[in-house]
Amino acid sequence: MPRAASLAAELLNNFEPEIESVTLTPSDGGRFEVTVNDRLVFSKLQSHRHAEPGEVTRLIRQLLQEGYR
């Protein structure tokens, strides 16, 4: 959970105007997914790996630059 809490803080710091809230939901089975406005941005289950430092932030920034909100 420390990694998820750190990511939540990073996302709020980088995208405070665009993000209304961040929710951390514990789950079994190694599931770790990040969804922005109902769009899946990162899935540990699909990628079979942890996100690299800064990866989720980069993916969200890319999504927002493409105009998806």
Secondary structure, 3 states (H helix, E strand, C coil): CHHHHHHHHHHHHHHCCCCCCCCCCCCCCCCCEEEECCEEEEEHHHHCCCCCCCHHHHHHHHHHHCCCC
